[in-house]
Amino acid sequence: MAAPSRFSTALTHPLNVMMLAGAGVTAFLTGTWIPLAVAGATELLWLTVGAALPGPRRYHAALLADTASEARAVDTQTQLSKVSEDDRRRYLEVDRMRKDVHRLTGENPSLSMSMMQGELSKVDHLVESFVRIASEAARLDAFLDGTDLDALEAEVRRQRAVVEKTSDDEARRTAADNLALMEARLERVAEMRRRVRHARGQLQLVENTMALIRDQVATMDSPEEISGRLDELVDSVDAIEASAKETEALARPTAQRLIG
């Protein structure tokens, strides 16, 4: 979903639409083109100067925020379609706790929404990260379920023996290339297993942290009481997502070199 440009926002701003509509109606009723000429000049002034005024800028910012929110909602539903029913229930529970945190913040007389805005944004970010991490773990689990690790390890052992026993240089090089590919697969599977374990641990940590914050926010006096814990967890889940992207990017050229 493309974000609206400042130009398109200015064109569709309610004030601009009413001005153009009024000019059109006036021109029709009076039978003269003068209202349209005035509207054209006003429109040019609006697009060049008026759109930069505080009101239109706030309107544009609100549209951008709505577009981003809709994009996140679509992404969340896409990710949820890829996870197990158990992880889907876990996400819904985490999201319910997120809503509780927002509600309890508003009910706590010692806090204000402006004081907590930064921390609430981190809470929202954690919930969005939860479903992405769960989706990535589900993807890796599906791949690992279709991989016979014992058979792969046995094949690597057999291929090592072939390399050691082959005396012909060309045949030995071919056997060594096959062994390198098998060992790369084995390392890749081991890395996937490690990533799944780490991701599952982080999902549990997000759940426990959200439950604790929900309990704290009803009675706490300052955002600093949860700020440090949230910062650490946000950094941790962001590192998981960044690591997944980096690993995929590195794996592709590595595999291409081995195959080539």
N, C-alpha and C positions, 0 to 999 in steps of 0.2 A: 504494500500500500504506500503510494508516494505521498510525501509530506507536501502540503500546500505551499506554494511560493508566496512571497510577500505581495507580488503583483496580483496573483489570482485571488489572494485574500482581500486585497483592496477592492477588486472588482466585485466580489460577492459580499462585501460588508453590507449589513442591513441599511445603513445610512445611504450608501451609494446606490443600492438597488431602489430604495424609495425615491431618491432624487431623480434617477433615470426614468422610473415609472411615472413620477409626477410630471416630468418634462414631456414625456410621450402623450400623456392624457391631455395636458394643457395645449400641446400643439394640435391634437386632434380636435379639441373643442373650439379652439380659436381659429383654426384653419391657417395658421401661419408657421413658418419655420423658425421664427425668432426663439421660442423656448428651446428648440433643439440646438440652436447655435450656442445659446447661453449654457445649456447642459453640457455641450461638448467642451467649452472653455473651462467650465467648472470641473468636468471629469479630468481634464488634463492637469489642472491644478491639484486635484485630489490625488491623482496617481503619482505626482512628482513631489508634493509637499505634505498633503494631508495624511497619506499612509504612514508617514514617519512620526506622526503625533502620538502621544502616550496612549490614548484610547485605542486607536487602530493597532498599535504595536501589542497591546495587551490582548486584543482580540486575536491577532495572529499567533501569539504565544499560546493562547488557550486552544486554538485549532491544532497547533503542533502537538500539544500535550495530549489532546484527544486522539490524534492519529497514532501517536506513539503507544498510547494505552490500548487502542484497538489492535495494533500490530502485536503487542505483547500477549494479548488475550488469544489471538489466532495462533501464535507460536506455542503458547501453553497447551492449547487444545491439541495441536499437532504432536507435541511431545507426549502428552498423556495417552494418545492413541497407541504409543509404542511401548508403554510400560505394562507390567503385570497388574492384575486386579488388586493385589495386595499393595503394591506401590501406589496405585491410584488412590486407594483408601487412605494410605499414609499421607499423600499429598493433600487430600481434602481436609484431613485433620490438622495438618500444619497450617493450611490456609485459614481454617477456622480459628486457630490460635492467633494468627496474624490479625484477623479482624477483632478478636478479643483485646489484643494489645492496643489497637487504635481506639476501641470503645473505652477501655479502662483508662487510657490516657486522658480522654475528654472528661471522664468522671472524677479524676484525681484533682482535688482543689490545689494541690501543691505544684501541679504541672500545667503547662499550656501547650497547645499544639505547636506554637512557634518555637518553644523551647525544645520540643521533642522532634521537630521536623527532620533533622538529620538522622536521628536514631530510627525513626519510623521508616525513612527511606531505606536504611540498611535492613530493617526487618522485611520490607517488601522485596528487596533484592535477594535475600536469603530464600524466600519462598519461590521466587522465579528460578533461582539456581537449583533448588531442590529437584524440580521436575526435569531440568536439563541433565543434571547428574544422574538421576534415576533412569532417564532415557538412554544415556550413554552406557550405563551399567547393563541395561537390558540388551542393548545392541551387542556388547561384548559377550554377555552370557549366552546369547543365541549362537554366536560364532563358536564359542568354546564348547557348547553342547554338541556341536557337529564335528568336533575335533577329537580324535582318539589319541590322547597324549601318550598312553602306554605304547601304542603301535608306532607312533612317531619316534619315540625314544629308542625303541627296538630297531627301527629302520636306520636311525643314526648310528647305532652301534654296529650294525651289519655293514653299513657303508664305510665306516672307519676301517673295519677289517679289510674291505675290498681295497681301499687306498693303500693300506700297509702291505698287502700281498701282491699287488699289481706291479710287475716289473717293466712292462712296456710304457715308455714315457708318455705317449699320446693318450693311451688308455688310462694311465694314472692321472693325467691332467683332467680328463673328462670325469673320472671318479671323484677327484678332489672338488671339481666344480659342483657336482651333485651333492657332495657332502656339505659344501658351504651353503648351498640352498636349504638343505635339510636343517642344518644348525641355525640358520637365520630364522626358519620357521619355528624351531624349538624356542629360541630366544624370544621371538615375538609372542608366542603363546604364554610363556612365563611372564612377560611384561603385561599382557592382558589380564592374567590372573591377579597380578599385583595391583593393577589399576582397579579391578572390580572390588577387591578387598578394601582398598583405600576409599573408593567411592561409597561403598556400603557403610563403612565406618563414619564417613562424613555425613551421610544421610541421618544416621542415628544421632550424631552430634547436633545436627540442626534441629531435630525433633526435641531432644532434651533441652537445648538452649532456649528454644521457643517456649517450652513449657515453663522453664524457670523465669524467663522474662515476663511472661503473662502473670505469673504469681507475684513478681516484684513490682510491676508497674502500678499496681493498685495502691500501693502504700509508699512508694519511694518518693523522695523529696527533690531529686536532681537527676538529670539524664546521665551524669557522670557515673552513676551507680551501675549502669549497664553498657556504657560506651566502650570501655576497654574490651569486654567480652565480645561484643558485636564486631568490633574492628578485627579482632583476631580471627573470628569465624568467617567474616567476609573475605579476609585475605586468604584464608585456607581454601574456601570453596572456589574463589577466583583462580587460585593456583591450580586446582584440579582441572578446571575448564581450559586454562591456558596450556597445561601439560598435555591434555588430550589433543588439542589442535596442533601443538608442536610435534608430538609423537607421530601424528598422521602425516604431517608435512615432511618429516624426516624419513618416514618409512617408505614413502613413494619413490624418491630417488635412489634409496638404498636397494630396494627390490629391483628397480630398473637396471642398476649397475650389475646386480647379480645375474639377472636374466640376460643382459647384454653380454 
